[in-house]
Amino acid sequence: MQIMEGDLIRTIQDNHEYFAHYHTAGNPGRHELNEKQEIQYPPIMRTILQTGYQGFVGQEFIPQGDPLVGLKQAYDLCDVRL
């Protein structure tokens, strides 16, 4: 979505009723969610929560390192509270 449309937060706010599931991945490269990526997930996750979404968020990235370390890092980054 970042590659094709950008403006993630506004797109989520304006269209959340059409989203049944969310996925994460870094951009560029669909790698781990870390400081090398242009997407900042905490404000995006807070926006998703503010829409009332209560489903799952799929961590759909291609690890460059240890997959479990990358998954833990992504989980911690996306575990936000309102």
C-alpha positions in Angstrom: 0.0 0.0 0.0 2.9 2.4 0.8 4.4 1.7 -2.7 1.2 2.0 -4.7 -0.7 4.7 -2.7 1.3 6.2 0.1 -0.5 8.3 2.7 -1.2 5.2 4.8 -2.8 6.8 7.8 -5.3 8.8 5.8 -6.1 5.8 3.6 -6.8 3.7 6.7 -9.0 6.4 8.3 -11.0 6.9 5.1 -11.4 3.3 4.1 -11.1 1.1 7.2 -14.6 -0.3 6.8 -13.4 -2.1 3.6 -10.3 -3.7 5.3 -10.8 -7.2 6.8 -7.1 -7.8 7.6 -3.9 -5.9 7.8 -0.4 -7.0 7.0 3.0 -5.5 7.8 6.3 -5.4 5.9 9.1 -3.0 5.6 9.5 -0.8 2.6 11.8 -1.0 0.6 12.3 -4.8 0.2 9.5 -6.2 2.5 12.1 -6.9 5.2 12.0 -6.5 9.0 10.3 -3.6 10.6 13.3 -1.6 11.7 15.1 1.7 11.4 16.1 0.9 7.8 12.5 1.1 6.6 10.5 4.2 5.7 7.2 3.0 7.3 6.8 4.0 11.0 4.4 1.4 12.3 3.4 2.7 15.8 1.3 5.6 14.5 -0.2 3.3 11.9 -1.1 0.7 14.5 -2.7 3.4 16.7 -4.7 4.6 13.7 -5.9 1.0 13.1 -6.9 0.7 16.7 -8.8 4.0 16.6 -11.0 2.6 13.8 -12.2 -0.1 16.2 -10.4 -2.9 14.4 -10.1 -6.0 16.6 -8.7 -8.5 14.2 -5.2 -9.8 13.6 -2.3 -8.1 12.0 -0.2 -10.4 9.8 3.6 -10.0 10.0 4.4 -10.6 6.4 8.0 -9.7 5.9 11.0 -11.5 4.5 13.6 -11.7 7.3 17.2 -10.9 6.4 18.4 -12.2 9.7 17.1 -14.6 12.4 13.3 -14.9 11.7 12.3 -15.2 15.3 14.3 -12.1 16.3 12.6 -10.2 13.4 9.2 -11.4 14.4 9.7 -10.4 18.1 10.9 -7.0 16.9 7.9 -6.5 14.7 5.5 -7.7 17.4 7.0 -5.3 19.9 6.9 -2.4 17.4 3.2 -3.0 16.6 2.1 -3.6 20.2 0.7 -0.1 20.8 -1.9 1.2 23.2 -4.4 4.0 22.7 
